[in-house]
Amino acid sequence: MGTYLLHDVPQDVLRSGPEQPREEAETVFGEPCCFERWPDIPIHVLAGTDDRFFPIEFQRRVARERLGKEVEEIPGGHLVALSNAEGLTERLLAYQRANT
């Protein structure tokens, strides 16, 4: 199985996935972003502190420059939804509780 940036994902999560991962779609890299402004909803920027593909300093800079936001860091790698699913879920639920 190729890594596909899965080096930070727990082994039990990897074993539960497909034997051969699907090829990544190129659409996201070939299509321009067509919206003119961000939607009028609360926007948060979460980043895995152990992301080796997009280092945390890079993510902080991009969030400040493009969104005017600070990054909220949580433990986890590039695919934080897999490497720290519980931590991500807890943070998302906290956002929901704060906005209701």
N, C-alpha and C positions, 0 to 999 in steps of 0.2 A: 504494500500500500504506500503510495507517495505521501509525503508529509502535508502538502498543501497548507502550510502554516499551522499545522496541528501539533507542533512540538510542545505546546503548553497545555494541551487538552488531556485530562486524566485518561489513563488506559482503558478503564471500564466504559467510558463514553465512546472512545474510539472503537472498541470491540462491538459496540451496539450499532455501529453505522454500517454502511454497505461495504462489501469487499473491495469494490473498485469505485472510487469517487467519480462523480460526473465531471465533465470538462466545464470550466468556468465560461460563462457567456461573455462575449466581447462587447456586447451592446453598451454596457455602462461606460466603457472607455471610448466608444465611437459616437455617442449621441451628446449633443450640447444640452446644458441645463437650460430649460426654457421658462422657468418662473421668474417673475420680476421682483418679488419680495418674499420674505418668510411669512408663513401663516401667522395669524394673530392668536397664537397659543403660547403657553410657557415653553421655552426651549432650554434644555439642559445639555451639557456636554460631559459625557462619561468616557473615561479612558482606562484601560487596563495598565497598571503600573509596570507590568512585565512584558509589554508588547515589544517584541524585537523587530517587527516590521515597520511600525510607526513609533519611534521612541517618544517617550512622554514629553520631552522638550519640544519636539516637532508638533505634537498635538496641541500643546499649550499655545504655541505661536499661531498656528492655524485658527484655533478657536478665538483667540483675541483679535486677529486681523480680519477674519471673515464674519464672525458673529458678535464680536464685542463681549465675549463670554469667557469666564475662567473654566478650566477643566476641573471636574470633580473626579478624583482618582479612586479606583477600586482595585484590589488585588486581582490579577488575571493577565492573560496574554492577549494576543491579537484577536482571537475569537473568544472574547470574554463571556459571551452567552454560553459557550461550552466549557471554558476553563474555570469559570466561577459563576455558574448559573444561579446558585442560591444568593450570592452577594449581589448580583445584578437584579434579581427579582426583588430582594429586600429594598434596594435603592429605588427601583421603579415604583414599588408600592408606597414608599415614603413620599415620593413626589405626588402620587395620586392623593394620598391622605392630606397633604399640605394644600392641595388645590381644590378640595371639596368643602 
